[in-house]
């Protein structure tokens, strides 16, 4: 049986809603952030920005982290901090879902942002990531 803890990979979905008239600027912000994350975060194993097919102003960041340490590195990365600041200007919705087990320190870090957050701890399965 697999053991899930702060050392195992997990998925995070960040659901974003963009203000009317701001999609082009938001897409450029997301593109620049994605490029910075790809070049500076080896613990980010998967990072995409996906558009909702039913709402053109809704997007989802789909992210797979190698472990809790990779999440901490992500949220302290200066381009990500800049992204979050600009989101406040361009976006009007931000919620987070986590699929996988995280440790107490990571959970507290996630909760510290004050965003809607739901964590689904793993009970069984495996990861080939």
N, C-alpha and C positions, 0 to 999 in steps of 0.2 A: 504494500500500500504506500502511495506517495505521501510525503510530508510537505505541507505547504506552510511557508513562513516568510520572513523578511528577505530571505535569500532566493526566493523563487520568482519567476516571471509573472507579470499580471498585465491585464488589458485595462485601459482607461478610455472611456468615451466622454468627451467634453462637448456638450450640445450647446451650440451658439445660435443666437438670433441677431441679425444685423438690422440696424435702423434703415428705414426707407431712404433711398437715394445714396446709400453708403456702400453698396456691394462692391463696386470697382475698387474703391480705396481699401476696403476690408480684404479683398482678394490679393491686392498687392502687399498689404501688411502680412497676410498669411503666407504668401510666397516667400517674402524676405525672412520671416521667422523660420519657415521650414528649411530653407537653405542653411541658415545659421545653425539650426539644431542638427541637421545632417552632418555638418562639418565639425561640430564641437562636442557631440554627445554619443560616444560609442555604446552607451548603455540603452539608447533609444533604438529598439530593434525594428520598429514599424511606426511610421508617422505619415498619416494621410489626412487631407482636408476634403470631406465629402459633402456634396450638396444634396439636400432633401429633395426628392423628385416631386413632392407635393407642395412644397413651400420654398420658392427660390431665395428667400431671405434666411432660411435655416440651414445650418451646416453642422457637421460633426467632425471633430478631431478624433481620429482613431489612432491610439497609441499603444504600443507594447513595450513595457519596461523590463529590463533584465532582472531587476530587483528593486528593493526599496531605496537603496543608495542612488540608483539611476534616477528615480523620481526626484529625490532631494537635489541632485545635480541639475535636473531640468528646471525646476522652479527657481533656482538661484542663478541660472544662466542669464546674463544681462539682456540678450535679445528677447528672451521669454518675458522678462520683467517689463521690457519696453512694449512688447505685444499686449500684455495685460493692461498696461496704462492706456494704450491706444484703444483697446477694446471698450474701455469705459466711455470713450467719445463716440465710437462707431457702432457699438452693439447695445442691445437692450435685453439680452438674455444670456445666461451662462449657467449651466448645471453640469455636474460630474457624476458619472457612474463608473465604478471600479469592479472588474470581474477578476477575482483572485484574492488571495490572502495577503494582507500587508501587516507588518508589525505595529506595535503601539506607537512608536515614534513617528512612523510614516502616517498613520491614521491621524495623529494629533496635528501633524503638518498639513494634511489635507483639510482637516476641520478648521484650521487657523485662517483660511481664506474667506470664511463666512459665506461660501457659495452653497447652494443646494447640493448635497452629496449623498450617494447611496453606495454602500460597499457590499458586494456579494461574495462572501468567503467561499473558497473552494472546499468541497467535501470529498471529491474523488476526481480521478482523471490523470492526465499527463500532459507535458508540454515538450514539443520538439524544437521550440524556439531557441 
